[in-house]
Amino acid sequence: PPASSNWAKLQERLGTKVTLRYRKGKGSVDIKFFNDEDLQRILETLGVEAD
């Protein structure tokens, strides 16, 4: 599926383990983080401002 070809790129961009579940055009993405600082870094990479 097209989504799986981008899995490695997403993992590299976020700098952490990413699990991609894809089936029949639907799915989910699980992004691992290990502490508050790691989560903050991932959110910043995604362009999300934390409260």
KAMONOR-V747081 format. One record per residue. RES is the residue in three letters. D_LAST is the distance of its C-alpha to the last C-alpha in Angstrom with 1 decimal. Layout:
BEGIN
res->RES d_last->D_LAST
res->RES d_last->D_LAST
END
This chain:
BEGIN
res->PRO d_last->35.3
res->PRO d_last->33.5
res->ALA d_last->30.1
res->SER d_last->31.6
res->SER d_last->32.7
res->ASN d_last->29.1
res->TRP d_last->28.0
res->ALA d_last->29.0
res->LYS d_last->27.3
res->LEU d_last->24.0
res->GLN d_last->24.4
res->GLU d_last->25.5
res->ARG d_last->22.6
res->LEU d_last->19.9
res->GLY d_last->22.1
res->THR d_last->22.0
res->LYS d_last->24.0
res->VAL d_last->23.6
res->THR d_last->25.7
res->LEU d_last->26.9
res->ARG d_last->28.7
res->TYR d_last->30.7
res->ARG d_last->33.5
res->LYS d_last->35.3
res->GLY d_last->32.6
res->LYS d_last->29.8
res->GLY d_last->27.6
res->SER d_last->24.4
res->VAL d_last->22.5
res->ASP d_last->21.4
res->ILE d_last->19.3
res->LYS d_last->19.8
res->PHE d_last->17.5
res->PHE d_last->18.8
res->ASN d_last->16.2
res->ASP d_last->12.6
res->GLU d_last->13.5
res->ASP d_last->15.2
res->LEU d_last->12.4
res->GLN d_last->10.3
res->ARG d_last->13.5
res->ILE d_last->14.1
res->LEU d_last->10.9
res->GLU d_last->11.8
res->THR d_last->15.3
res->LEU d_last->14.6
res->GLY d_last->12.9
res->VAL d_last->9.5
res->GLU d_last->6.6
res->ALA d_last->3.8
res->ASP d_last->0.0
END
